[in-house]
Structure formats: C-alpha cells, structure tokens
Amino acid sequence: PGFGAALCVRAQAAKGVAEDELVVSVPRGLLLSESTALRVDAITALFGGDAVASQFPETLVALQLLYEHKRVGASSHWAPFIAALPERFATPLFWSTDDFGALRGSAALYESLMAVKAAATQYCHLFHELAKERGGALRFLPPHAFTWPLFAWALSAVMTRKNRVPALPDEDADLLRARKRGATRPTGAQDEEQTMVCLIPVWDLHNHEPGRITTFAVPRTGTVECRAMRSFAPGEQVFIHYGDRPNMQLLSHNGFVLSNAPNPADIVLVARPTLAGDEALQKQKQKQELLAQFVPREVGAYAFFVATHTSEPSPALMAA
C-alpha cells in the first residue's frame, strides 16, 4: 500500500531472497537510452544538435519515449514497458497550486518550482522547434499533438525511473561520436562522460529505501544486474537504494519522501548572508569558518548541513 507498482518476493515461495542474491538481470537490448534515441531518424533530424536536448539527456530519452508511445505504438520494441507505466506521476509537474502552497516556508518549495520552470522552458523550446515544420516534424509529432501534459508525463517517467550505464564504444558509437562533436554533452560529474541516461524495464519497478547501491552493468554478460541489498522474506517487497538523496530532492525529482523512517541523507538549507563593510566582512568570514566545521558541502548561496535522526544542529552552528 502507498507504493503503487512494486517488485515483491512471491508469497508462496519456499524461501525468501538472500542478501546479495541476484534479483533482476536485464539485457542491454531492452534499455531505452540516449543512445537508442539517437538512432531514431525523426529525433536526430529535429533535435540531434539541439542545445536543450544535448544539455538535458533526460529530455532526449523522454523524446524517444514519446515517439515510441505515440508514433510507433503497439509495434514498438518497448510497447509492453510503456503500457505498464503510470498515467500520472506525483512529481511537481503534476501538482496543483494547493500542492505548492502546502510547501510554503519550506526549502522544498523553491526546489520544486525550479523543476517545473526547467521542464516548462524545455517544453516551450522543443514546441518551437516542432512548429518550424522542418523535414522531421511530421515523422516525430505534429505540434498540436506535442502537448504539455504529454511532455510532462514522458519527462516524469524518465526522472522517476532513470539510471546510468556505461556507454560502450561499439553499441553506443553514435552517442559517443555526437559527444565528441559537442552535439550532446552530459552535465555534472566528469565520470558521466562515459555513461548514459537510460530506462531499464522491470528494474524500474523497485522502490527506494536507505541502504547501498546494488545495481551494476555487467559488460561480460551484456546485462544490468540488480542484487538484493538485504534479505527479503516471502511476500515482502524488494527495495533498492536510489542513492543518498535528501527528502527535498526525492520530493522534487521522484514525487515522494521517506516518511516511515528517518532519512539519513536528509539536509537543511542554511542561508549564507552577504554582508558589506570591513567589519561585516570580517564577521562573515568568521561565520564561514565556523560553518566549515559542520557543513561538508556548499552550493551557491546555500550551505548544506547533513542531519540524521541521531544528530541535531549544535548551538554553535545555530548561532552561525
């Protein structure tokens, strides 16, 4: 209850699943990815060198998901997978104004609004490209069929289910060549240069709980394998660990929070004020030095304090 679709151990099973036992093995040929998107002529003709599509690999995968769903239909290689996807998601792209209002006073409000702003900006840009009616437009989707609800659905499907796997020199040559030309450029960590965003059928049914990463690509077998991060009894849902993500990030990107148990990756945003004047600057420097003792990472104007259910901000940190 409360999880929607999930993977569970059969209730009638003679035994459960042991820790580190293989749970799911998915052949690479079933992945829907940046690489497979660039093999679709209708997509490359329109968006192959597009700045937005190249900066946001999730958008590129969402475009192929739309193409397979609305253009190819029942004959698509991924038709059974697409048919099993939810019709709606709990991401901010589907929220009402009342939903956003419930977050007033929370740092999650800004994070969620930025997610909607980014998606809306991408949609408007892509709609404009379709409206130019270049050669590939009708082979992809006519502008009147490329609606915001449809794009929000596809992007949410990718954002809530995506993973990264290595891009292989042979199988993903088109993607790697495009990256060398600068046509598609991953954002973020440098190790993403050799990986690609993808959707993994069946594996994507796993829900999240704190633990350890147990999903890995296996080049020797050409599969993506997922092993149990702990033991699971007959009839129990099999969870995986999405990564160390705070509730704010889980809410804005995945549409849920960990409410049944404390989230060890949770964070609190601490604003770092900008002061003027020599004396004020000296005080600001002292505050930053004090915060540095407690805060492991910083982003822009915010400092992130990692709080767990066993620790609370110290008086010194609160004073800073």
Buried (B, 14 or more C-beta within 10 A) or exposed (E): EEEEEEBBBEEEEEEBBEEEEEBBBBEBEBBBBBBBBBEBEBBBBBBBEBEBBBBBBBBBBBBBBBBBBBBBEEEBEBBEBBEEBEEEBBBBBBBEEEEBEEBEEEBBBBBBBEBBEBBBEBBEBBBEBBEEEEEBBEBBBEBEEBEEEBBBBBBBBBBBBBBBBBBBEEBBEBBBEBBEEEBBBBEEEEEBEBBBBBBBBBBBBBBBBBBEEBBEBEEEEEBBBBBBBBBBEBEEBBBBBBEEBBBBBBBBBBBBBBEEEBBBBBBBBBEBEEEEEEEEEEEBEEBBEBBEEBBEEBEEEBBBBBBEEEEEBEEEBEEB
